[in-house]
C-alpha cells in the first residue's frame, strides 16, 4: 500500500540537469526549453509519494529525469490497479495541453528519482506562449491514452507472465541509471493480481533465464528473451510512441537511439548483446 510523502529538493545541481535526461524537455526548441527550465524547480520524489489524486486539480506538472510514476485506477473495494507508467520519456500533467486540469487516476511514485516540477498556472502560461510545447504535450497525451488502452486489453486477454514481462520492459525503457527494487506487493498492485501470481510468473521468467529476482531486486538477463515472453501490447506501445516522436531530437541525437546501454535504473542488464531498439532508450548521462 502506498504512503503519501512530500517531494523534496532534487539531487541535480540545477534544473538544466533534468533537461539532459527528460526527453520531452530535451526535444523542445532552445527558447521554449529555457523558459520551462526557468519556470520549474528540481525535486526529489520518494517512492510512495502521491503526486495527484482523482478529480483533484493538478497543482504541478512533473517531468521525471529519473524514477518512475504509476497511474493507478482507484476503487473502494480493491487495491489500486496500475494502468500506465511515466518516466523520462514523458510527464505527469500532459492533459493540461488539452484543457483538462483534473486527472481521472491517482499518480504515485513507485521508483524514487528526480523531476522538474512546474506549477499548473506556469504550465498553462507556457502552453499559451509555446507552440512546440503544446504540440509535444498533445502528442504525448495521445501516446499515454494508447498505453491505457493496451493495459486494458492486456489485463483482459493475456496471462500474468506476459503482463509481468511487459511491465518489466516498460520499466527498463524508462530507467536512466542502475539499481532498482520492485517488491512482490508493488508488482501485484500494478498487475491487479495476488502476490502468489507474481511469485509464479517471476519464477517462470527466472527458470527461462530471462531475469533474476531476489529480495525485490530485478536483473534482466536477456532483453530479447523478455520481449519474446511479453505480449504484442508492448510492441504496439513502442510503435505508437515512434510514430508520434520519430523526428524529435535529444540534444542533437535522436531519442530513438539504440537501446544498447550500459545499465538500467533499477534494472540490471545482463546479456547486452541482444538488446533491441526502443524509442525511449537514450544514452545514459550523468546529471
Secondary structure as UniProt FT lines:
FT   STRAND          8..9
FT   HELIX           16..19
FT   TURN            20..21
FT   HELIX           23..27
FT   HELIX           30..39
FT   STRAND          41..45
FT   TURN            47..48
FT   STRAND          50..52
FT   TURN            54..55
FT   STRAND          60..64
FT   STRAND          68..75
FT   TURN            76..77
FT   STRAND          78..86
FT   TURN            88..89
FT   HELIX           94..98
FT   STRAND          106..111
FT   STRAND          113..119
FT   HELIX           120..129
FT   HELIX           131..157
FT   HELIX           160..173
FT   HELIX           184..191
FT   HELIX           195..207
FT   TURN            208..209
FT   STRAND          211..214
FT   TURN            215..216
FT   STRAND          217..222
FT   HELIX           223..229
FT   HELIX           232..245
FT   TURN            246..247
FT   STRAND          249..250
FT   TURN            251..252
FT   STRAND          253..254
FT   TURN            255..256
FT   TURN            265..266
FT   STRAND          267..271
FT   HELIX           272..274
FT   TURN            279..280
//
